[in-house]
Amino acid sequence: MSGKKKVFWALFSMVLAALSIWAVLGQSKSLSLGQLWISVCNAKKLWMFLALCCTMLYVVAEGEALRCILEGIGYRVPFRHGLLYSTADLYFSGITPSSTGGQPASAYFMVKDGIPAGAATATLLANLILYFVALMAVGLLAVITEFRLFLGLRLVSKILIGLGYLVLAGLTLLYFFMLGRGERVFTLLRRVVCFLHRIKLIHRLELRLERLQVMEADFDSCAKTMKGKGRVMFHALLWNLLQRAALIAVPVFLFLALGGRGNLAWHLFTAQCLVTLGYNCVPVPGAMGVADYLMLDAFSGLMALEEAFRLEVLSRGLTFYLCVLACGVLTGLGHLLRKKKKTGETPPQEAPRSEEESPMLPQDPCILFSYVNQKLRDDYDSLDALCEDLEQDRAALEEKLAKAGFTYDPAHKCFR
């Protein structure tokens, strides 16, 4: 994401956050920022402390899940680095639509630590799938144990929760379906893209093929990462489950801190599970507005409306607004400290690879075309330099691409 886009989405998120808080406070008959502060000061300190600990655990658990996967594929990173990966992900996820900025930011710091881009992408994709599984698990638990609570929600909330679950389940099933069929699926996608280009429905064929090639490489890396790593993935799944549980428990502890009845704690926990399902797939930065609506709808079925307003504002304030702000600060500090990193510190070392795992050029002409052009654009000054570094015969390479209709253009340093 470019600097201008980062600034835009940061400002947009601030405006959206202010509007969301204003809208919630505006619906309440008696709630104000001053009264919220008084409520916090008079709250039971133990429960408030536990709510704060759960918020911190939410951040730490993601870093530990990433560290677990990285260690499983041969890259040891210290706790502070895992924490930075997590804060970068959570901060940029919170200010970009559909959390699209989080994983690239996390991958950036992994690469800076010496982890290859392919391994970083595979790790993040594997963790994303485990995140989906964890979220579906807690959502299913809520529906099974508190189905009447789900039925009592408004129609809009039911639709959002149902769509959220379907999207998560669909993406997870699609991923596992493609594990043994990825090559065929991406070959079909390339043919579709080429056909659409021929009938003039899409343009910039080379760029689109490059993106598909990158997507296939990322998927393939993730599939290889997870293969034979069942125990590693299980441990990472446990961290993801702990992360979800910690975040969902925050409103429960805040409710108890404000004098709420203990017999409602489980009902509140399951209600928040449903809320999380509902806003997770909404393409709005931090699901601002949507999450507030769902929380108010769920909480108001368990307590008085004014109490629901108070709990909602405090819960979102701690788990999202303050959490994202803290993650942004920590990410900025981590970035500054990296610039002053001691030269004696060595990057994580990759586990030894067998000869079978040695990189080679793609065999599919379309993939090869995209791969070579990407390398020429990013890493090499000429085709000769690429062939020399990758130990390839230039004439054979040009002949193979020529059969697919691609010829080398020295003026533009790419195949066309």
C-alpha positions as CSV (number, residue, x, y, z in Angstrom):
1,M,0.0,0.0,0.0
2,S,1.4,3.4,-1.0
3,G,2.0,6.2,1.5
4,K,-0.9,8.2,0.1
5,K,-3.3,5.3,0.6
6,K,-2.1,4.7,4.1
7,V,-2.7,8.3,5.0
8,F,-6.1,8.3,3.3
9,W,-7.3,5.2,5.1
10,A,-5.9,6.3,8.4
11,L,-7.8,9.6,8.1
12,F,-10.9,7.9,6.8
13,S,-10.8,5.4,9.7
14,M,-10.5,8.3,12.2
15,V,-13.6,10.0,10.8
16,L,-15.5,6.8,10.7
17,A,-14.6,6.0,14.3
18,A,-15.7,9.4,15.4
19,L,-19.0,9.0,13.5
20,S,-19.6,5.6,15.0
21,I,-19.0,6.8,18.6
22,W,-21.2,9.8,18.0
23,A,-24.0,7.7,16.5
24,V,-24.0,5.3,19.5
25,L,-23.9,8.1,22.1
26,G,-26.6,10.0,20.2
27,Q,-29.0,7.0,20.5
28,S,-28.6,6.8,24.3
29,K,-30.7,9.1,26.4
30,S,-28.3,9.6,29.2
31,L,-24.8,8.3,28.2
32,S,-21.9,10.7,27.7
33,L,-18.1,10.6,27.6
34,G,-18.0,12.0,31.1
35,Q,-20.4,9.3,32.5
36,L,-18.3,6.7,30.8
37,W,-15.2,7.9,32.5
38,I,-17.0,7.8,35.9
39,S,-18.1,4.3,35.1
40,V,-14.6,3.2,34.5
41,C,-13.3,4.9,37.7
42,N,-16.0,3.2,39.8
43,A,-15.6,-0.2,38.1
44,K,-14.3,-3.3,40.0
45,K,-10.6,-3.2,39.5
46,L,-10.0,-7.0,39.2
47,W,-12.4,-7.4,36.4
48,M,-11.1,-4.4,34.6
49,F,-7.6,-5.7,34.9
50,L,-8.7,-9.1,33.4
51,A,-10.3,-7.3,30.5
52,L,-7.1,-5.4,29.9
53,C,-5.1,-8.7,30.1
54,C,-7.4,-10.3,27.6
55,T,-6.9,-7.4,25.2
56,M,-3.1,-7.8,25.5
57,L,-3.4,-11.6,25.1
58,Y,-5.3,-11.0,21.9
59,V,-2.3,-9.2,20.4
60,V,0.3,-11.6,21.8
61,A,-1.5,-14.8,20.7
62,E,-1.4,-13.8,17.1
63,G,2.3,-13.2,17.3
64,E,2.8,-16.6,19.0
65,A,0.7,-18.4,16.3
66,L,2.9,-16.9,13.6
67,R,6.1,-17.8,15.5
68,C,4.8,-21.3,15.9
69,I,4.3,-21.7,12.1
70,L,7.6,-20.1,11.3
71,E,9.5,-22.3,13.7
72,G,7.8,-25.3,12.2
73,I,9.2,-24.5,8.7
74,G,12.7,-23.7,10.0
75,Y,12.7,-20.1,11.0
76,R,13.3,-19.1,14.6
77,V,12.3,-15.6,15.6
78,P,12.3,-14.0,19.1
79,F,9.1,-13.1,20.9
80,R,9.5,-9.4,20.2
81,H,9.6,-10.0,16.5
82,G,6.4,-12.1,16.6
83,L,4.8,-9.3,18.6
84,L,5.7,-6.8,15.9
85,Y,4.3,-9.0,13.2
86,S,1.0,-9.1,15.2
87,T,0.8,-5.4,15.9
88,A,1.5,-4.5,12.3
89,D,-1.2,-6.9,11.1
90,L,-3.8,-5.7,13.6
91,Y,-3.1,-2.0,13.1
92,F,-3.3,-2.0,9.3
93,S,-6.2,-4.5,9.4
94,G,-8.0,-2.0,11.5
95,I,-7.7,0.9,9.1
96,T,-8.2,-0.8,5.7
97,P,-11.3,-2.4,4.1
98,S,-11.7,-6.1,4.7
99,S,-8.4,-6.0,6.7
100,T,-6.5,-6.0,3.4
101,G,-3.5,-4.1,4.7
102,G,-2.7,-6.3,7.7
103,Q,-0.9,-9.2,6.1
104,P,1.3,-7.2,3.7
105,A,2.5,-5.1,6.6
106,S,3.3,-8.2,8.7
107,A,5.0,-9.8,5.7
108,Y,7.1,-6.6,5.3
109,F,8.6,-7.0,8.8
110,M,9.2,-10.7,8.2
111,V,11.2,-10.1,5.1
112,K,13.1,-7.4,6.9
113,D,14.1,-10.1,9.4
114,G,15.6,-12.2,6.7
115,I,12.6,-14.5,6.1
116,P,12.1,-15.2,2.4
117,A,8.9,-13.6,0.9
118,G,7.5,-16.9,-0.1
119,A,7.9,-18.3,3.4
120,A,6.4,-15.2,4.9
121,T,3.4,-15.3,2.6
122,A,2.8,-19.0,3.2
123,T,3.0,-18.5,6.9
124,L,0.4,-15.7,6.9
125,L,-1.9,-17.6,4.5
126,A,-1.7,-20.7,6.7
127,N,-2.5,-18.6,9.8
128,L,-5.4,-16.9,8.0
129,I,-7.0,-20.3,7.3
130,L,-6.5,-21.3,11.0
131,Y,-8.1,-18.0,12.0
132,F,-11.1,-18.9,9.8
133,V,-11.3,-22.3,11.5
134,A,-11.1,-20.9,15.0
135,L,-13.7,-18.3,14.2
136,M,-16.1,-20.9,12.8
137,A,-15.5,-23.1,15.9
138,V,-16.5,-20.4,18.4
139,G,-19.4,-19.4,16.2
140,L,-20.7,-22.9,16.0
141,L,-20.4,-23.2,19.7
142,A,-22.5,-20.1,20.2
143,V,-25.2,-21.3,17.8
144,I,-25.4,-24.7,19.4
145,T,-25.5,-23.5,23.0
146,E,-27.5,-20.3,22.5
147,F,-29.7,-20.8,19.5
148,R,-32.6,-19.0,21.1
149,L,-30.4,-15.9,21.5
150,F,-29.7,-16.0,17.8
151,L,-33.4,-16.3,17.0
152,G,-34.0,-13.2,19.2
153,L,-31.8,-11.0,17.1
154,R,-33.1,-8.6,14.5
155,L,-33.3,-9.8,10.9
156,V,-30.4,-7.7,9.7
157,S,-28.2,-9.2,12.4
158,K,-29.2,-12.7,11.5
159,I,-28.4,-12.1,7.9
160,L,-25.0,-10.6,8.7
161,I,-24.1,-13.5,11.0
162,G,-25.4,-16.1,8.5
163,L,-23.4,-14.5,5.6
164,G,-20.3,-14.2,7.8
165,Y,-20.4,-17.9,8.6
166,L,-21.1,-18.9,5.0
167,V,-18.2,-16.8,3.7
168,L,-15.8,-18.2,6.3
169,A,-16.9,-21.8,5.6
170,G,-16.8,-21.2,1.9
171,L,-13.2,-19.8,1.9
172,T,-12.0,-22.6,4.2
173,L,-13.6,-25.4,2.1
174,L,-12.3,-23.8,-1.1
175,Y,-8.8,-23.8,0.3
176,F,-8.9,-27.4,1.4
177,F,-10.5,-28.4,-1.9
178,M,-7.7,-26.8,-3.8
179,L,-4.9,-28.4,-1.8
180,G,-4.6,-31.3,-4.3
181,R,-6.0,-29.5,-7.3
182,G,-4.3,-26.1,-7.2
183,E,-2.5,-26.4,-10.5
184,R,-5.7,-27.4,-12.4
185,V,-7.6,-24.5,-10.8
186,F,-5.1,-21.9,-11.7
187,T,-4.6,-23.3,-15.2
188,L,-8.3,-22.8,-15.7
189,L,-8.2,-19.3,-14.3
190,R,-5.4,-18.4,-16.7
191,R,-7.4,-19.7,-19.7
192,V,-10.4,-17.7,-18.5
193,V,-8.2,-14.5,-18.2
194,C,-6.7,-15.1,-21.7
195,F,-10.2,-15.6,-23.2
196,L,-11.5,-12.5,-21.6
197,H,-8.5,-10.6,-23.0
198,R,-9.1,-11.9,-26.5
199,I,-12.7,-10.8,-26.5
200,K,-11.5,-7.3,-25.2
201,L,-13.3,-7.5,-21.8
202,I,-10.1,-7.1,-19.9
203,H,-6.8,-5.4,-20.7
204,R,-3.2,-5.6,-19.4
205,L,-2.9,-9.4,-19.8
206,E,0.7,-9.5,-18.6
207,L,-0.1,-7.9,-15.3
208,R,-3.1,-10.1,-14.7
209,L,-1.1,-13.2,-15.5
210,E,1.7,-12.1,-13.2
211,R,-0.8,-11.7,-10.3
212,L,-2.2,-15.1,-10.9
213,Q,1.3,-16.5,-11.0
214,V,2.0,-14.8,-7.6
215,M,-1.2,-16.1,-6.2
216,E,-0.4,-19.7,-7.3
217,A,3.1,-19.5,-5.9
218,D,1.7,-18.3,-2.6
219,F,-0.9,-21.0,-2.5
220,D,1.6,-23.7,-3.4
221,S,4.0,-22.4,-0.7
222,C,1.2,-22.5,1.8
223,A,0.2,-26.1,0.8
224,K,3.8,-27.3,1.1
225,T,4.1,-25.5,4.5
226,M,1.1,-27.3,5.9
227,K,1.9,-30.7,4.4
228,G,3.3,-33.0,7.1
229,K,3.1,-30.2,9.7
230,G,0.0,-31.4,11.5
231,R,1.3,-30.9,15.0
232,V,2.7,-27.4,14.1
233,M,-0.7,-26.4,12.6
234,F,-2.6,-27.8,15.6
235,H,-0.5,-25.7,18.0
236,A,-1.0,-22.6,15.8
237,L,-4.7,-23.4,15.8
238,L,-4.7,-23.4,19.6
239,W,-3.1,-20.0,19.7
240,N,-5.8,-18.8,17.2
241,L,-8.6,-20.2,19.4
242,L,-7.0,-18.5,22.5
243,Q,-6.8,-15.2,20.6
244,R,-10.5,-15.4,19.6
245,A,-11.5,-16.4,23.2
246,A,-9.5,-13.6,24.7
247,L,-11.1,-10.9,22.5
248,I,-14.6,-12.3,23.0
249,A,-14.1,-12.4,26.8
250,V,-13.4,-8.7,27.1
251,P,-17.0,-7.6,27.1
252,V,-17.8,-10.3,29.7
253,F,-15.1,-9.0,32.1
254,L,-16.2,-5.4,31.5
255,F,-19.8,-6.3,32.2
256,L,-18.8,-7.9,35.5
257,A,-16.6,-4.9,36.3
258,L,-19.6,-2.6,35.9
259,G,-21.6,-4.6,38.4
260,G,-23.3,-7.1,36.0
261,R,-24.7,-10.4,37.2
262,G,-22.4,-13.4,36.9
263,N,-25.2,-15.7,35.7
264,L,-25.3,-13.7,32.4
265,A,-21.5,-14.1,31.7
266,W,-21.8,-17.2,29.5
267,H,-24.8,-15.7,27.6
268,L,-22.8,-12.6,27.0
269,F,-19.8,-14.6,25.8
270,T,-21.9,-16.6,23.2
271,A,-23.6,-13.3,22.1
272,Q,-20.2,-11.8,21.4
273,C,-19.2,-15.0,19.4
274,L,-22.2,-14.4,17.2
275,V,-21.3,-10.7,16.9
276,T,-17.8,-11.5,15.8
277,L,-19.1,-13.8,13.0
278,G,-21.4,-11.1,11.8
279,Y,-18.9,-8.3,11.4
280,N,-15.8,-10.2,10.4
281,C,-16.4,-10.2,6.6
282,V,-17.8,-6.7,6.3
283,P,-15.7,-4.6,3.8
284,V,-15.4,-1.6,6.2
285,P,-12.3,-0.6,8.1
286,G,-12.6,-2.3,11.5
287,A,-16.3,-3.1,10.7
288,M,-17.0,0.3,12.3
289,G,-20.7,0.9,12.5
290,V,-21.6,-2.7,11.7
291,A,-19.9,-4.1,14.8
292,D,-21.6,-1.4,17.0
293,Y,-25.0,-2.3,15.5
294,L,-24.5,-6.0,16.1
295,M,-23.2,-5.6,19.7
296,L,-26.1,-3.3,20.7
297,D,-28.6,-5.7,19.2
298,A,-27.1,-8.7,21.0
299,F,-26.4,-7.0,24.4
300,S,-29.9,-5.3,24.6
301,G,-31.4,-8.8,24.7
302,L,-29.5,-9.5,27.9
303,M,-29.7,-6.2,29.8
304,A,-31.3,-2.8,29.9
305,L,-30.8,-0.7,26.8
306,E,-28.7,2.0,28.6
307,E,-26.5,-0.7,30.1
308,A,-26.1,-2.2,26.6
309,F,-25.0,1.2,25.2
310,R,-22.4,1.7,28.0
311,L,-21.0,-1.8,27.6
312,E,-20.8,-1.5,23.8
313,V,-18.9,1.7,23.9
314,L,-16.4,0.5,26.5
315,S,-15.9,-2.9,24.8
316,R,-15.3,-1.4,21.4
317,G,-13.2,1.3,22.9
318,L,-10.9,-1.2,24.5
319,T,-10.8,-4.1,22.0
320,F,-10.7,-1.9,18.9
321,Y,-10.0,1.8,19.2
322,L,-7.4,1.6,22.0
323,C,-6.0,-1.7,20.7
324,V,-5.5,-0.4,17.2
325,L,-4.0,2.8,18.5
326,A,-1.6,0.9,20.8
327,C,-0.7,-1.5,17.9
328,G,0.0,1.5,15.7
329,V,2.4,3.0,18.2
330,L,4.2,-0.3,18.8
331,T,4.5,-0.9,15.1
332,G,5.9,2.6,14.6
333,L,8.4,2.1,17.4
334,G,9.4,-1.3,16.0
335,H,10.0,0.2,12.6
336,L,12.2,2.9,14.1
337,L,14.2,0.4,16.2
338,R,14.8,-1.7,13.1
339,K,16.6,1.1,11.5
340,K,19.0,1.2,14.5
341,K,19.3,-2.6,14.6
342,K,22.7,-3.8,15.6
343,T,24.8,-5.1,12.7
344,G,25.9,-8.1,14.7
345,E,22.4,-9.6,15.0
346,T,22.0,-12.4,12.4
347,P,18.7,-13.0,10.6
348,P,16.8,-16.3,11.1
349,Q,18.3,-19.1,9.2
350,E,16.4,-21.3,6.8
351,A,16.3,-25.0,7.5
352,P,18.4,-27.0,4.9
353,R,16.6,-27.9,1.8
354,S,16.9,-31.1,-0.3
355,E,17.9,-31.0,-3.9
356,E,14.2,-31.8,-4.8
357,E,13.2,-28.5,-3.2
358,S,15.7,-26.4,-5.2
359,P,14.0,-23.6,-7.2
360,M,13.4,-24.1,-10.9
361,L,11.7,-22.2,-13.7
362,P,8.0,-22.9,-14.2
363,Q,7.2,-25.4,-17.0
364,D,3.9,-23.8,-18.0
365,P,4.6,-21.2,-20.8
366,C,2.1,-18.7,-19.4
367,I,3.5,-19.0,-15.9
368,L,7.1,-18.9,-17.3
369,F,6.2,-15.7,-19.2
370,S,4.9,-14.0,-16.1
371,Y,7.7,-15.3,-13.9
372,V,10.5,-14.2,-16.2
373,N,9.0,-10.7,-16.7
374,Q,8.6,-10.3,-13.0
375,K,12.2,-11.2,-12.4
376,L,13.4,-8.9,-15.2
377,R,11.4,-6.1,-13.7
378,D,12.4,-6.5,-10.1
379,D,15.7,-8.3,-9.9
380,Y,17.8,-8.2,-13.1
381,D,19.1,-5.6,-15.5
382,S,19.0,-7.9,-18.6
383,L,18.0,-11.3,-19.8
384,D,21.6,-12.4,-19.9
385,A,22.0,-11.6,-16.2
386,L,18.9,-13.6,-15.3
387,C,20.0,-16.6,-17.3
388,E,23.5,-16.5,-15.8
389,D,22.2,-16.2,-12.3
390,L,19.6,-18.9,-12.7
391,E,21.9,-21.2,-14.7
392,Q,19.5,-21.2,-17.7
393,D,20.3,-21.4,-21.5
394,R,19.0,-18.2,-23.0
395,A,18.4,-19.6,-26.4
396,A,16.3,-22.5,-25.0
397,L,14.4,-20.1,-22.8
398,E,13.6,-17.8,-25.7
399,E,12.6,-20.7,-27.9
400,K,10.2,-22.1,-25.3
401,L,8.5,-18.8,-24.9
402,A,8.5,-18.2,-28.6
403,K,6.4,-21.3,-29.1
404,A,3.8,-19.8,-26.8
405,G,3.8,-16.6,-28.8
406,F,6.1,-14.5,-26.6
407,T,9.3,-12.7,-27.9
408,Y,11.9,-10.8,-26.0
409,D,11.9,-7.0,-26.4
410,P,15.4,-5.6,-25.5
411,A,14.2,-2.0,-25.5
412,H,11.6,-2.6,-22.8
413,K,13.6,-5.5,-21.2
414,C,10.6,-7.9,-21.2
415,F,8.9,-10.6,-23.2
416,R,5.8,-9.5,-25.1
